[in-house]
Amino acid sequence: MLPYIFRRVLYFIPTFLLATLLAFLIVQLAPGDFLSQLKENPSVRPETVERLRQEFGLDKPLFVQYFLWLKNFLSGNLGISFQYKRPVSEVLVGPFVNSMILVLIGTALHYAVSIPIGVYSAVRPYSTGDKVFTFFSYLFLGIPSFFFALLVIWGMLKLQQNFGWDMPLGNKTSSRLPPDLPWWRSAWDIFIHALAPSIILVLRGISSESRFLRGQMLEVLGQDYVRTARAKGVTENKVVYKHALRTALIPLIAGLGGLLPALISGAGFLEVVFNWPGLTPLQLTALNNQDIYILQAVTAIATLLYLVGNLVSDLLLSVIDPRIRYH
């Protein structure tokens, strides 16, 4: 197993280099750079612009700029943000944590809801409960998430106007709370504000995964080894949860690698709609200002999450399915 993990880590290198290089070149395709706006400002002297260009390394060829960024990244230095004049690591940490709050709550909901629904629908196919879940699954798959988010905000505003309730609408925390709250009360306030965007974030995923798991379970429950287990008197719960579910979960575990990056990118528009201070608002501002180092750092983090997630999903597959062995 260890040699396999070592080889997979080695495979990370070319993928990471190619992804970050492409992102760097794509950002550079836009006309001008961060200092272009300063050049148009008559109150800024050309000597100042030139000094900043040399200070930020923008006077060097593109590939030199990329390798300088890569060298600093490998030493733990993400560069200096052009816009904020601060280390990128300091600028990113807050929005990254905020985005991960949405993603972690969404991931927990994703599996905690989709797996029981998929199992229930497969064990009781075409029952009333299965038809209800099928209806809502197709409904949530058909409604775009941003439209559903607008509906939720409209409903929360109506409740706030009609009943005077303090709804967790927008931002990360309530503005009315006193500053000397205990930590658990602050954490609860953040959780309440994150709940609505997290639920909307995974609604489509829950709908599709529960339908997919239902199909997988129905196929496995009809196989010979399941019928043999039942004929030998194995309890139905053991047949469903030990034999059938274990096999049916394999495709879901295989897709775990892309889940975190997909949820981070999917959380983007919800962060904008709910005014959540995550990575996407920061990225949009950085893209508008051509703040290269922030964009590069976000790309590098997303790539690493994708690569590590794929490795973790492969290792989990070997745990769930004893037939899979890595050497």
RAHUNOR-V423071 format. One record per helix or strand of 2 or more residues. SS is the DSSP state (alpha for helix, beta for strand). FROM is the first residue (numbers start at 1). LEN is the number of residues. If there is no record, write none. Layout:
# RAHUNOR-V423071
SS | FROM | LEN
SS | FROM | LEN
This chain:
# RAHUNOR-V423071
alpha | 2 | 28
alpha | 36 | 4
alpha | 46 | 11
alpha | 62 | 13
alpha | 88 | 36
alpha | 128 | 15
alpha | 145 | 19
alpha | 183 | 39
alpha | 224 | 8
alpha | 236 | 13
alpha | 250 | 24
alpha | 279 | 11
alpha | 292 | 29
